[in-house]
C-alpha cells in the first residue's frame, strides 16, 4: 500500500456490548465515532506489528453494542466531553486509550472473561486510572505504545478439542449480566464456519417436505434388489412379500437390511413412489437414496459401513415400523443389521443450537432439531406422543414450535461444568401445539380443527377429527422421552401397509392406525438399554451424544472419515487459520502458521484440506501465489470433490460439541403461556420405578381424563 492512504481494518464479530446502555438523550447526543475508530485501529495495527509509516488506519466499525455519546461540560459550554457507552457493567469508557485494552482482549479471546481493562476491573462505581499502563493519548504513526504491556490473562475456556467453548463463555456471561438473549455463533470453530450455512439450508427445508421422505442420518429398513415390476405388498396371510406385477404372482420374501441414510434424492418425489418404481430423469445415484448398512455399535469391527447401496424410494421403509414390516418374515430373511439398528434405538442428539437465552441461574439453548432413536425431528414437524400406558393407543400429536436444552441451578455447578461428579441440572424440552383425536382430552369447549385452517398437515386429518388440547394462546411442554416419532401422512401408511388381497384387510386396518410403530419403538428402546454397552454398563436409559455419527458409532460417512476417526483432524491448528483469515492473528499465530505452511504447502489435512476457507487463511502466510496454486489443479479438483461429500455429512456430524451430557431429567407435562413462557397448569405423572420403557423421570401425563 502506498503512503498517505487510508486502510480500513476489519474487526471480528466478537462483542460484549450492551446496546441498551445509553445516556439520557435530553442532555447527550450521539457523536461521530471517527476518533475512536482511528485511534483504536492505529493502536491495534502497532500491537500486531503490521503498522506502515504514513498509512492512516480506521476500524470498519465499533464492536456491536458500543456507541459514542457527547455532552457539553457544565462549567464551559465550549468544552464537549465524549464517552463510549455499551459495557455490560453499564460503566463508560472516557477515552480510546482506556477502551483499547478491552477491545484487544475481545479480539484476542472472543470474550471479556479475564479482561485486564480498568472498566472490567472497577470495584463498585469507581474506575481506577489508566496509570502506568497508559497508552499514548495521540498515536504516532510508526511508533509503538509506551509503557508496560497489559498483563496476559488466561485464554477463554476451551472444549476438549481446544476450540473456544462458546457455551461455557455464554454461561459465564449470563452469570455476570444476569440476563441475556443472544444468537450462538462459533466463529472460532472451523466446523461451524464451513458447515453451518449448508446445515441451516437443509434444516429449513425439512418441515416443508412430506414427512414420508427419509432424512439424512435416519435409520431405515431397505431392500437392495428388486426387479423393475416388483412391489413389496402383503400377501393373503398379511405377510410382506415380493409381488411381480407383470406376472401377477407372489415370489417370496424380500431380504431386509437396516442402514443409515447418507444422501437423499435430489429429484422431486411423488407419493406413489413409496411402493412402485416410476420413470426418473436421472440415475438412482441422483434420484434415489444412498443407504449405508449399520454395524454393531458394541464392536470395533465395522464390516458393513462400506457396503453402501443407492436405492429408489420404494425400496425403503421407516425403521419405526420394523415389527409390522418383518411380521411373519423368516429369520434368514432378516439381516443382522436390523438387530444393530435396534441397539441404537435409545439415543439422543440435539442439532443446530442457534440461540442462548437465560435469566441467572437458568438458561435455555434453542435447537432446530433432534435425533431420537431412528428418526430426525425438527422445529415445524408434527410428532406423535407416546400413550401413558403400554396397552393404550396413540391419540395425541404435537406440532413443534421449539426444542430446548434447559439448564437450571447453574449457580450450584462448578466452573468445569461438574458438581459432585454431575453436570448442570438439565433436561431436553419440546414445546408446541397439541391436538388429540380423543375428545375426552380436548380443551373445554374445543371444536374439531378444520383442514382449511392449516394448523396441522393436511395428510394427518385422515386419522380422524383433531381437537386442540389447550387454549390458542398456550402451548404444551413435554420432555423428549414422550416422543414416539414423526406423524406420517395417513395416505403414506395406506400405501406402505396396503394389500392386494381382501383376506388381509383386518391386518392392514390395524397397521394403518396412528399407533403404527408403537410396539416396535418401545421394544427397540428396551432392547437398546440391555444390548448397547454404552448404556448397560452405566445403567442409563438414554445415550446422549455430541453428534449423530457418534450415536451410530460409524467410522465413515459417504466415504469420508467422521471427525472422531479422522487422524488428520487438528482444531487447535484451525483456530490459527481463522485468526489469520479474520486479521486478528498475533505474532505467535503467524509464526506457527508460517512453519505449518512450509511443511504442508497445499494440504492442511482432515476437513481443513478439503476447505477453500482454510486455504484462503493460509495463503497470506505461505507465500503461495495464484500461479503456484494453479499448478496443483488436479489435486484441487480432488479436494473439491471430497469437500462436496463432507458437506453432505453436516447434519450427521454437527451436534452438541462443547456441551457435556446432562442428567436427562423431566418430571411433568406442562401448559405454558406463549408470551411469558410461564407454566399455567401442571399435572404430575405417577412414577413406576420398575418400568423399562420410560426415562428416569417417566413419560409425561398429558392431562388424560
C-alpha positions in Angstrom: 0.0 0.0 0.0 1.4 3.4 -0.9 1.9 6.1 1.7 -0.7 8.8 2.7 -3.6 6.3 2.1 -6.3 5.1 4.4 -6.6 1.4 5.2 -9.9 0.0 6.7 -9.2 -2.6 9.4 -11.9 -5.1 9.8 -12.8 -6.3 13.3 -14.1 -9.6 14.4 -17.8 -10.1 15.3 -16.9 -10.7 19.0 -18.6 -8.2 21.3 -19.9 -8.0 24.8 -21.6 -4.7 24.1 -25.0 -3.8 25.6 -26.9 -1.6 23.2 -29.4 -0.7 25.9 -26.6 1.1 27.9 -27.0 4.7 26.7 -27.2 8.0 28.5 -30.1 10.5 28.9 -30.8 11.7 25.3 -32.1 15.1 26.5 -28.6 16.1 27.7 -26.4 13.9 25.4 -26.3 13.3 21.7 -24.8 10.5 19.6 -21.4 11.6 18.4 -19.2 10.8 15.4 -17.0 7.8 16.4 -14.2 8.6 14.0 -11.8 9.5 16.9 -12.2 6.0 18.4 -12.2 4.2 15.1 -8.9 5.8 14.1 -7.0 5.6 17.4 -8.1 2.0 18.2 -7.1 1.0 14.6 -3.7 2.6 14.9 -3.0 1.0 18.3 -4.2 -2.4 17.1 -2.0 -2.4 14.0 1.0 -1.3 16.1 0.2 -4.1 18.6 0.1 -6.6 15.7 3.4 -5.3 14.3 1.7 -4.5 11.0 1.7 -0.7 11.0 3.2 1.0 8.0 4.6 4.5 8.3 2.4 7.1 6.6 -0.7 4.9 6.4 -3.8 6.1 8.2 -5.8 3.2 9.8 -9.5 3.2 10.7 -11.8 0.4 12.0 -14.7 -0.6 9.8 -16.9 -0.2 12.9 -17.1 -0.4 16.7 -17.9 -3.7 18.3 -21.7 -4.3 18.4 -23.5 -2.6 21.2 -20.9 0.2 21.7 -21.9 3.8 20.8 -20.1 7.2 21.4 -22.1 10.0 23.1 -21.3 13.6 23.7 -22.3 16.3 26.3 -21.3 19.9 26.9 -19.4 20.4 30.1 -21.4 22.2 32.7 -18.6 24.6 33.6 -17.9 25.6 30.0 -20.3 25.1 27.1 -17.3 25.3 24.7 -15.9 22.1 26.0 -17.5 18.9 24.8 -16.9 15.6 26.6 -17.3 12.3 24.9 -17.9 8.8 26.5 -18.2 5.4 24.9 -21.2 3.5 26.2 -22.1 -0.2 25.9 -20.0 -2.0 28.5 -22.1 -4.8 30.2 -21.3 -3.3 33.6 -23.1 -0.1 32.4 -19.9 1.9 33.1 -18.5 4.0 30.3 -15.0 4.5 28.7 -13.8 8.0 28.8 -11.0 7.7 26.1 -9.8 5.4 23.3 -6.7 4.6 25.5 -8.9 3.2 28.2 -11.0 1.3 25.7 -8.2 -0.3 23.8 -7.2 -3.0 26.3 -10.8 -4.1 26.5 -11.1 -4.1 22.7 -7.9 -6.0 22.3 -9.0 -8.7 24.8 -12.3 -9.1 22.9 -10.4 -9.6 19.6 -7.9 -12.0 21.1 -10.1 -14.1 23.2 -13.7 -13.6 21.9 -14.9 -12.9 25.5 -14.4 -10.3 28.2 -13.6 -13.1 30.8 -10.2 -12.1 32.3 -10.1 -8.7 30.7 -7.4 -6.5 32.2 -9.0 -3.2 31.3 -9.8 -0.6 34.1 -13.5 -0.7 33.5 -13.8 -4.5 33.9 -11.6 -4.2 37.0 -13.6 -1.5 38.5 -14.9 -2.0 42.0 -18.3 -0.5 42.7 -18.7 2.7 40.8 -15.0 3.7 41.0 -13.0 3.2 37.9 -9.2 3.2 38.5 -7.0 5.5 36.4 -5.1 4.1 33.4 -1.9 4.7 35.4 1.4 3.0 34.4 -0.2 1.1 31.6 -1.4 4.3 30.0 -1.2 4.2 26.2 -0.2 7.3 24.2 -3.1 9.8 24.0 -2.3 10.5 20.4 -0.9 7.6 18.4 2.2 8.4 16.5 2.4 6.6 13.1 5.3 4.1 13.2 5.7 4.2 17.0 4.6 1.5 19.4 2.6 2.2 22.5 4.7 3.3 25.5 4.7 1.7 29.0 4.3 -1.8 30.2 2.1 -4.0 28.0 -1.1 -5.3 29.6 -0.8 -8.4 31.7 -1.5 -11.5 29.6 -4.6 -13.2 31.0 -5.7 -16.8 30.7 -7.5 -17.6 27.4 -11.2 -18.2 27.3 -12.4 -21.7 28.3 -11.7 -24.4 25.7 -13.5 -27.5 24.8 -11.9 -31.0 24.6 -10.5 -30.1 21.1 -9.0 -26.8 22.0 -11.7 -24.7 20.4 -13.1 -21.8 22.4 -16.1 -23.1 24.4 -18.9 -20.8 23.4 -21.4 -22.4 25.8 -19.2 -22.1 28.8 -18.5 -18.5 27.8 -22.2 -17.7 27.4 -22.9 -19.2 30.9 -20.1 -17.0 32.3 -21.7 -14.0 30.6 -25.1 -14.9 31.9 -23.6 -15.0 35.4 -22.1 -11.6 35.0 -25.0 -9.9 33.2 -27.8 -11.9 35.0 -29.9 -11.9 31.8 -29.0 -12.4 28.1 -30.6 -13.4 24.8 -28.1 -13.9 22.0 -27.5 -15.9 18.9 -24.9 -18.7 19.1 -22.1 -18.2 16.6 -19.0 -20.4 16.9 -16.6 -18.2 14.8 -13.5 -19.9 16.2 -14.8 -23.3 15.1 -13.8 -24.3 11.6 -16.5 -27.0 11.5 -19.1 -24.3 12.3 -17.9 -21.9 9.7 -17.6 -24.4 6.9 -20.8 -26.4 7.6 -23.3 -24.0 9.2 -24.7 -22.4 6.1 -25.2 -25.8 4.4 -26.7 -27.2 7.6 -29.2 -24.4 8.1 -30.3 -24.6 4.5 -31.1 -28.3 4.9 -32.9 -27.9 8.2 -35.1 -25.1 6.9 -36.3 -27.3 4.0 -37.3 -30.3 6.1 -40.6 -29.1 7.6 -41.8 -28.1 4.2 -41.2 -31.6 2.8 -43.6 -34.5 3.2 -43.0 -36.5 6.4 -42.6 -39.7 4.4 -39.4 -38.7 2.7 -36.3 -40.3 4.5 -33.9 -37.8 6.1 -30.2 -37.6 6.4 -28.9 -39.7 9.3 -32.1 -41.6 9.8 -32.1 -45.4 10.2 -34.3 -47.2 7.7 -35.2 -50.7 6.5 -34.2 -51.2 2.9 -34.0 -53.9 0.2 -31.0 -53.9 -2.1 -32.5 -55.6 -5.1 -36.0 -55.5 -6.7 -36.8 -56.1 -10.4 -38.5 -53.4 -12.4 -42.0 -54.7 -11.9 -41.6 -55.8 -8.3 -43.7 -54.4 -5.4 -43.5 -55.2 -1.7 -47.0 -55.9 -0.6 -48.9 -58.1 1.9 -49.9 -61.5 0.7 -53.2 -63.2 1.6 -51.9 -64.1 5.1 -50.9 -60.5 5.8 -47.1 -61.0 5.5 -45.0 -58.8 3.3 -43.7 -60.5 0.2 -42.5 -59.5 -3.3 -45.3 -59.3 -5.8 -44.4 -59.4 -9.5 -46.9 -57.1 -11.3 -46.0 -58.3 -14.8 -46.6 -62.0 -13.8 -49.4 -61.3 -11.3 -47.8 -63.7 -8.7 -46.1 -63.8 -5.4 -42.4 -64.7 -5.4 -41.0 -64.7 -1.9 -39.7 -62.7 1.0 -37.6 -59.6 0.5 -34.2 -59.5 2.3 -34.5 -56.6 4.7 -31.4 -54.7 5.9 -31.1 -51.7 8.2 -28.9 -48.8 7.3 -28.4 -45.0 7.7 -29.4 -42.5 5.0 -26.2 -40.6 4.0 -27.5 -39.0 0.8 -31.1 -38.0 -0.1 -32.8 -37.9 -3.5 -32.2 -34.7 -5.5 -35.1 -35.3 -7.8 -38.7 -34.5 -6.8 -40.6 -37.4 -5.3 -44.2 -38.4 -5.6 -46.2 -40.4 -3.0 -46.8 -43.3 -5.4 -43.1 -43.9 -5.4 -43.4 -45.2 -1.9 -44.4 -48.6 -3.3 -43.6 -48.7 -7.0 -40.9 -47.6 -9.4 -41.5 -44.6 -11.6 -39.7 -43.1 -14.5 -37.0 -40.7 -13.4 -34.9 -38.2 -15.4 -31.7 -39.2 -13.6 -29.9 -42.3 -12.4 -30.6 -43.7 -9.0 -27.4 -42.2 -7.5 -29.1 -38.8 -8.0 -32.8 -39.7 -8.0 -32.5 -42.2 -5.1 -31.0 -42.5 -1.6 -27.6 -43.7 -0.5 -28.0 -46.1 2.4 -25.0 -47.5 4.4 -25.7 -50.6 6.4 -25.3 -50.2 10.1 -22.7 -52.2 12.0 -22.8 -53.3 15.6 -22.1 -50.4 17.9 -20.6 -52.8 20.5 -17.9 -53.9 18.1 -14.8 -52.2 16.8 -15.2 -54.2 13.6 -17.4 -52.3 11.1 -17.8 -54.7 8.2 -21.0 -53.2 6.7 -20.2 -49.5 6.5 -18.5 -49.7 3.0 -21.3 -51.9 1.6 -23.5 -48.9 0.7 -26.2 -49.0 -1.9 -28.2 -46.4 -3.9 -31.8 -47.4 -3.9 -35.1 -45.7 -5.1 -37.7 -44.7 -2.6 -39.9 -47.8 -2.9 -37.0 -50.0 -1.6 -37.2 -48.1 1.8 -39.4 -48.2 4.9 -39.1 -46.2 8.2 -37.4 -48.3 10.8 -40.1 -47.3 13.3 -42.4 -49.9 11.6 -40.0 -52.8 11.8 -42.4 -55.1 13.7 -45.2 -54.5 11.1 -42.8 -54.9 8.1 -41.0 -58.0 9.4 -44.0 -59.8 10.9 -44.0 -63.4 9.6 -40.7 -63.0 7.8 -38.3 -66.0 8.3 -35.2 -65.1 10.4 -32.9 -66.0 7.5 -34.5 -63.1 5.5 -33.8 -60.6 8.2 -30.2 -59.2 8.0 -28.2 -58.9 11.2 -28.1 -55.1 10.7 -31.7 -55.0 11.9 -30.5 -56.1 15.4 -27.8 -53.5 15.2 -30.3 -50.7 14.4 -32.5 -51.8 17.4 -29.4 -51.4 19.6 -29.3 -47.7 18.6 -33.0 -47.0 19.4 -32.4 -45.3 22.8 -30.1 -42.5 21.6 -30.5 -38.7 21.6 -28.6 -36.0 19.8 -29.5 -32.3 19.7 -28.9 -30.5 16.4 -28.1 -26.9 15.4 -28.1 -24.9 18.6 -28.7 -21.4 17.5 -29.9 -19.2 20.5 -28.9 -18.8 24.1 -31.5 -17.2 26.4 -31.5 -17.1 30.2 -32.0 -15.3 33.5 -29.5 -16.4 36.1 -29.3 -19.1 37.3 -31.3 -20.8 34.5 -31.0 -20.7 30.7 -32.3 -22.3 27.5 -30.3 -23.3 24.5 -32.7 -23.4 21.4 -32.1 -26.1 18.9 -33.6 -26.7 15.4 -33.8 -30.5 15.6 -33.0 -33.7 17.5 -32.3 -37.3 16.6 -34.3 -39.7 18.7 -33.6 -43.3 18.0 -34.1 -43.9 14.3 -35.6 -40.6 13.4 -34.8 -36.9 13.0 -37.5 -34.4 14.1 -37.1 -30.6 13.6 -39.0 -27.5 14.6 -42.1 -27.3 12.4 -42.7 -31.1 12.4 -45.8 -32.8 13.7 -44.9 -35.7 16.0 -46.8 -38.5 17.7 -46.8 -38.7 21.5 -46.5 -41.9 23.5 -49.6 -43.0 25.4 -49.2 -43.2 29.2 -50.0 -46.9 29.3 -48.3 -49.5 27.2 -51.7 -51.0 26.4 -53.2 -47.7 25.3 -53.3 -46.4 21.7 -51.7 -43.2 20.4 -54.2 -40.4 20.4 -52.1 -37.2 20.7 -49.8 -35.2 18.4 -47.7 -32.1 18.9 -46.7 -29.6 16.2 -43.2 -28.5 17.4 -42.5 -24.8 17.9 -39.4 -25.1 19.9 -36.7 -27.6 21.0 -34.7 -26.5 24.1 -32.0 -27.7 26.3 -32.9 -26.2 29.7 -30.2 -25.6 32.3 -31.2 -24.9 35.9 -29.4 -24.3 39.2 -26.3 -23.1 37.3 -25.1 -21.4 40.5 -24.6 -24.8 42.1 -22.4 -26.2 39.4 -18.6 -25.7 39.4 -16.8 -23.9 36.6 -15.7 -27.2 35.0 -19.4 -27.9 34.4 -19.4 -30.6 37.1 -20.8 -30.6 40.6 -20.3 -33.6 42.8 -19.4 -35.5 39.7 -22.5 -34.4 37.7 -23.1 -31.7 35.0 -25.6 -28.9 35.2 -29.1 -29.9 36.0 -30.6 -30.1 32.6 -33.4 -31.6 30.5 -34.5 -31.6 26.9 -37.8 -29.9 26.4 -40.1 -29.8 23.3 -42.8 -27.2 23.1 -45.6 -27.0 20.6 -49.3 -27.0 19.8 -51.0 -30.2 21.0 -54.0 -31.9 19.4 -55.9 -35.2 20.2 -58.4 -37.5 18.5 -59.7 -38.4 22.0 -62.4 -35.8 22.6 -62.1 -36.5 26.4 -58.7 -34.9 26.4 -59.7 -31.9 24.4 -59.6 -28.4 25.8 -63.0 -27.5 27.3 -65.4 -26.3 24.6 -62.9 -27.0 21.8 -64.2 -27.7 18.3 -62.6 -30.0 15.7 -59.8 -28.4 13.7 -60.8 -27.9 10.1 -58.3 -28.9 7.4 -58.7 -25.5 5.8 -57.2 -23.9 9.0 -53.8 -25.3 8.1 -52.9 -25.8 11.8 -51.7 -29.4 11.2 -50.6 -31.1 7.9 -53.5 -32.0 5.7 -52.5 -35.7 5.4 -52.9 -36.1 9.2 -56.7 -35.4 9.0 -57.1 -38.9 7.6 -56.7 -40.4 11.1 -59.9 -38.7 12.4 -61.1 -35.4 13.9 -58.5 -33.5 15.8 -59.2 -31.3 18.9 -56.9 -28.7 20.5 -55.7 -29.8 23.9 -55.2 -26.3 25.2 -56.2 -22.7 24.6 -54.9 -20.9 21.5 -52.5 -18.7 23.5 -51.0 -21.7 25.2 -48.6 -24.4 24.3 -47.8 -27.8 25.6 -44.3 -28.5 27.0 -43.0 -32.1 27.2 -39.7 -33.9 27.8 -38.1 -35.6 24.8 -38.9 -39.2 26.1 -42.7 -38.6 25.4 -42.0 -38.6 21.7 -42.9 -41.7 19.7 -41.8 -40.2 16.3 -42.9 -38.3 13.3 -46.6 -38.3 12.4 -46.7 -39.7 8.9 -49.4 -38.9 6.3 -52.3 -41.3 6.6 -52.1 -41.9 2.8 -48.5 -42.9 3.1 -49.4 -45.6 5.7 -52.1 -46.9 3.3 -49.6 -47.3 0.6 -46.9 -48.9 2.8 -49.4 -51.3 4.5 -51.9 -51.9 1.8 -52.7 -55.4 0.4 -53.8 -56.7 -2.9 -55.7 -59.4 -1.1 -59.1 -58.8 0.7 -58.3 -61.5 3.2 -55.6 -59.3 4.7 -57.8 -56.3 5.3 -58.0 -56.7 9.1 -54.2 -56.7 9.5 -54.0 -53.8 7.1 -56.5 -51.8 9.1 -54.6 -52.3 12.3 -51.3 -51.3 10.7 -52.7 -48.0 9.3 -53.7 -46.6 12.7 -52.0 -43.7 14.4 -50.3 -46.3 16.8 -48.4 -47.9 14.0 -44.8 -48.4 15.1 -45.6 -48.0 18.8 -44.9 -51.6 19.8 -41.7 -51.8 17.7 -40.4 -48.5 19.1 -40.9 -49.5 22.7 -39.4 -52.9 22.1 -36.4 -51.5 20.3 -35.7 -49.0 23.2 -35.9 -51.8 25.7 -33.5 -53.9 23.6 -31.1 -51.0 23.3 -30.9 -50.5 27.1 -30.0 -54.1 27.5 -27.8 -54.5 24.4 -25.9 -51.2 23.9 -22.9 -51.5 26.2 -22.6 -47.7 26.3 -25.9 -47.7 28.2 -25.9 -51.0 30.0 -22.5 -50.6 31.7 -23.6 -47.3 33.2 -27.2 -48.2 33.9 -28.6 -45.4 31.8 -31.7 -45.4 29.7 -30.7 -42.8 27.1 -27.4 -42.3 25.3 -26.7 -38.6 24.9 -24.0 -38.0 22.2 -22.3 -35.0 20.7 -23.1 -36.0 17.1 -25.3 -38.4 15.3 -22.2 -40.1 13.9 -21.1 -40.8 17.5 -24.6 -42.2 18.4 -24.4 -44.6 15.4 -20.7 -45.3 16.2 -19.8 -45.1 12.5 -16.2 -44.5 11.3 -17.1 -43.0 7.9 -20.0 -41.5 6.0 -20.1 -41.1 2.3 -16.5 -42.5 2.2 -15.2 -39.6 4.4 -13.9 -40.4 8.0 -16.1 -39.0 10.7 -14.4 -36.4 13.0 -13.8 -38.9 15.8 -11.9 -41.2 13.4 -10.1 -38.5 11.3 -6.4 -38.8 12.2 -5.6 -35.5 10.5 -8.2 -33.5 12.5 -6.5 -30.7 14.3 -8.9 -28.0 15.5 -6.2 -26.2 17.6 -4.3 -25.5 14.4 -7.5 -24.5 12.6 -8.1 -21.7 15.2 -4.9 -20.1 14.0 -6.1 -20.2 10.4 -9.3 -18.5 11.4 -7.5 -15.7 13.2 -5.3 -15.1 10.2 -8.3 -15.0 7.9 -10.1 -12.5 10.1 -7.0 -10.4 10.5 -6.6 -10.9 14.2 -3.7 -13.4 14.3 -0.9 -12.4 16.7 2.8 -12.8 16.1 2.8 -16.3 17.7 -0.1 -17.4 15.5 1.6 -16.0 12.4 4.9 -17.8 13.2 3.1 -21.1 13.7 1.1 -20.7 10.5 4.3 -20.0 8.5 6.0 -23.1 9.9 3.0 -25.1 9.1 2.7 -23.7 5.6 6.3 -24.6 4.9 5.7 -28.2 6.0 2.4 -28.8 4.3 2.3 -26.4 1.4 -1.2 -27.1 -0.2 -2.6 -29.9 2.0 -3.6 -29.0 5.6 -5.2 -32.3 6.4 -8.6 -33.6 7.6 -11.5 -31.3 7.0 -9.2 -28.4 6.5 -7.5 -29.9 3.5 -11.0 -30.0 1.9 -11.8 -26.4 2.6 -11.1 -23.4 0.4 -11.9 -21.4 3.5 -8.7 -22.7 5.2 -6.7 -22.4 2.1 -7.5 -18.7 1.9 -6.4 -18.3 5.5 -3.1 -20.0 4.8 -2.3 -18.1 1.6 -1.1 -14.8 3.2 1.5 -16.5 5.4 2.6 -19.3 3.0 3.6 -17.0 0.2 1.7 -19.2 -2.3 0.8 -17.3 -5.5 -2.2 -17.9 -7.7 0.1 -19.2 -10.4 1.6 -21.8 -7.9 -1.8 -22.8 -6.8 -2.9 -23.4 -10.4 -0.1 -26.0 -10.8 -2.0 -28.3 -8.4 -5.3 -28.0 -10.2 -5.7 -31.8 -10.4 -5.2 -32.1 -6.6 -7.6 -29.1 -6.2 -10.3 -31.0 -8.1 -10.0 -33.9 -5.7 -10.2 -31.6 -2.8 -13.4 -30.0 -4.1 -14.9 -33.5 -4.6 -14.1 -34.5 -1.1 -15.4 -31.3 0.3 -18.7 -31.8 -1.5 -19.0 -35.2 0.1 -18.1 -33.9 3.5 -20.8 -31.1 3.3 -23.4 -33.9 2.9 -22.4 -35.1 6.4 -23.1 -31.8 8.1 -26.3 -32.9 9.7 -24.9 -36.1 11.0 -21.5 -34.7 12.0 -22.7 -31.5 13.7 -24.4 -31.7 17.1 -23.7 -30.9 20.8 -20.0 -30.1 20.6 -18.8 -28.4 23.8 -21.9 -29.5 25.9 -21.3 -32.2 28.4 -24.0 -34.9 28.6 -26.7 -33.7 31.0 -28.7 -35.6 33.6 -31.7 -36.2 31.3 -34.4 -35.1 33.6 -38.1 -34.4 33.2 -40.9 -34.7 35.8 -44.1 -33.5 34.3 -46.2 -32.2 31.4 -47.0 -28.5 31.4 -49.1 -26.0 29.6 -47.2 -22.7 29.2 -48.2 -19.2 28.3 -46.6 -18.4 24.9 -45.8 -14.8 25.7 -44.3 -15.2 29.2 -43.2 -18.9 28.9 -44.6 -19.3 32.4 -46.3 -22.5 33.5 -50.1 -22.3 33.5 -51.2 -25.8 34.5 -49.3 -28.9 35.7 -50.3 -32.5 36.3 -47.9 -34.9 37.8 -47.5 -38.4 36.5 -47.3 -41.4 38.7 -43.8 -42.9 38.8 -43.2 -46.6 38.2 -39.6 -47.3 39.0 -39.8 -50.8 37.5 -40.8 -49.6 34.1 -38.2 -50.2 31.4 -40.0 -48.2 28.8 -39.5 -44.7 30.3 -36.7 -42.4 31.2 -35.5 -41.7 34.7 -38.3 -39.2 35.1 -41.1 -41.1 33.4 -43.2 -40.2 30.4 -45.5 -37.2 30.7 -49.1 -37.4 31.7 -50.8 -35.3 29.1 -53.9 -34.5 31.1 -55.8 -37.7 30.5 -59.3 -37.5 32.0 
